[in-house]
Amino acid sequence: MGSTSLRDTEMRAWQALLHAHHSVIQVLDRELREDHGLTLAEYDALLRLARSPDRALRMTDLAERVMISPSGLTRMVDRLVTRGLVQRRSNTSDARIALACLTDDGLRHLKIAARTHLRGIREHFTGRLSETQLRNVASALETISGPHVPH
């Protein structure tokens, strides 16, 4: 069994990860809300749909990819449907399966919001690090989670 406390370097790394993640996500979410009326989670959902075949995903798959509970996703998709950015439809091969589909308006809205989001990532995260620091951060975090595989 390990020690009951973290070494100073362990605590420093852990706290830095938590605080950096929190502060960057908070500001990216605020910018998307203010400029485009989207939460970061809604933006993520629209992006996942845009990258999917036929711009559609099963609701369960979308919930897993956005890392949100099925009930939370249902409420979020309801808001996006109301705004005309997403529509629901049944799977043609199995009517019991609900699909979320990105509309043309949703794709247009996503493309505009992407400029804000990418600028924010550079301004609040990647632009604050040197190329060497970026490689080191990516390498260190990939040691824990594995290389990013788009889905």
C-alpha atoms as one frame of an Amber mdcrd trajectory, in Angstrom:
protein
   0.000   0.000   0.000   1.298   3.479  -0.896   1.876   6.502   1.244  -1.101
   8.390   2.657   0.124  11.700   1.231   1.479  13.009  -2.041   5.024  14.239
  -2.509   5.332  17.964  -3.229   5.953  17.364  -6.942   2.968  15.004  -7.165
   0.704  17.568  -5.474   2.065  20.377  -7.652   1.414  18.414 -10.859  -2.069
  17.348  -9.733  -3.102  20.844  -8.663  -1.665  22.391 -11.847  -3.688  19.976
 -13.993  -6.912  20.670 -12.096  -6.507  24.439 -12.031  -5.365  24.753 -15.658
  -8.243  22.575 -16.884 -10.803  24.461 -14.811  -9.649  27.939 -15.799  -9.288
  27.205 -19.533 -12.611  25.342 -19.792 -14.389  28.078 -17.856 -13.158  30.860
 -20.154 -13.804  28.855 -23.355 -17.356  28.141 -22.160 -17.935  31.819 -21.284
 -16.691  33.016 -24.688 -18.921  30.569 -26.577 -21.942  31.533 -24.446 -21.377
  35.261 -24.880 -20.524  35.236 -28.584 -22.701  32.379 -29.887 -25.236  31.384
 -27.224 -23.672  27.912 -26.968 -22.213  26.125 -23.983 -18.918  24.317 -24.480
 -20.809  21.006 -24.187 -23.293  22.100 -26.874 -20.424  23.155 -29.128 -18.778
  19.772 -28.541 -22.006  17.957 -29.426 -22.393  19.945 -32.658 -18.760  19.224
 -33.544 -19.189  15.469 -32.918 -22.255  15.430 -35.142 -20.458  17.394 -37.888
 -17.643  14.831 -37.900 -19.991  11.830 -38.063 -21.256  10.088 -41.195 -24.406
  11.840 -42.414 -23.860  14.346 -39.552 -25.839  12.006 -37.270 -25.189   9.859
 -34.199 -27.252   7.631 -31.984 -28.174   9.560 -28.850 -26.339   7.000 -26.698
 -23.154   7.374 -28.768 -23.358  11.159 -28.636 -23.783  11.079 -24.842 -20.697
   8.887 -24.525 -18.579  11.092 -26.786 -19.631  14.341 -25.130 -19.169  12.676
 -21.723 -22.597  13.604 -20.404 -25.370  11.530 -18.864 -28.130  10.341 -21.206
 -30.676  12.533 -19.405 -28.337  15.535 -19.593 -27.847  14.920 -23.297 -31.610
  14.698 -23.854 -32.081  18.142 -22.264 -29.169  19.571 -24.252 -30.453  18.144
 -27.552 -33.918  19.533 -26.725 -32.379  23.021 -26.497 -30.486  22.529 -29.773
 -33.643  21.231 -31.517 -35.581  24.292 -30.304 -32.906  26.512 -31.870 -33.017
  24.558 -35.155 -29.394  23.422 -34.877 -30.177  19.722 -34.420 -33.104  17.508
 -35.318 -34.127  14.127 -34.011 -35.020  11.257 -36.263 -35.435   7.515 -36.082
 -32.849   5.169 -37.484 -34.080   3.847 -40.832 -33.037   0.271 -39.961 -34.380
   0.315 -36.365 -37.082   2.825 -35.427 -36.358   2.269 -31.718 -32.983   3.985
 -32.105 -33.085   7.767 -31.802 -30.589   9.780 -33.811 -29.430  13.345 -33.309
 -28.730  15.009 -36.658 -26.938  18.274 -37.320 -28.999  20.629 -39.475 -27.585
  22.932 -42.141 -28.167  25.852 -39.742 -26.354  23.889 -37.031 -23.363  23.387
 -39.308 -23.272  27.104 -40.198 -23.508  28.063 -36.520 -20.758  25.583 -35.637
 -18.387  26.957 -38.300 -18.814  30.490 -36.976 -18.413  29.401 -33.338 -15.316
  27.363 -34.237 -13.402  30.585 -34.956 -14.063  31.779 -31.405 -13.254  28.386
 -29.913  -9.972  27.886 -31.784  -8.874  31.449 -31.055  -9.671  30.815 -27.385
  -7.647  27.596 -27.286  -4.657  29.453 -28.708  -5.101  32.521 -26.511  -5.746
  30.724 -23.223  -3.735  27.511 -23.648  -1.440  26.697 -26.557  -0.247  30.269
 -27.125   1.058  30.447 -23.567   3.394  27.489 -24.100   6.507  27.052 -26.210
   6.601  24.324 -28.856   8.739  22.217 -26.497   6.276  22.722 -23.635   3.367
  21.749 -25.904   5.131  18.512 -26.907   5.942  17.769 -23.249   2.379  18.423
 -22.070   0.960  16.241 -24.842   3.447  13.466 -24.158   2.887  13.534 -20.403
  -0.905  13.474 -20.656  -0.878  10.806 -23.387   1.078   8.606 -20.985  -2.056
   8.602 -18.826  -4.869   8.594 -21.385  -3.176   7.249 -24.493  -2.934   9.112
 -27.790  -6.061  10.996 -28.844  -8.201   8.967 -31.218 -10.896  11.099 -32.840
 -14.402   9.668 -32.463
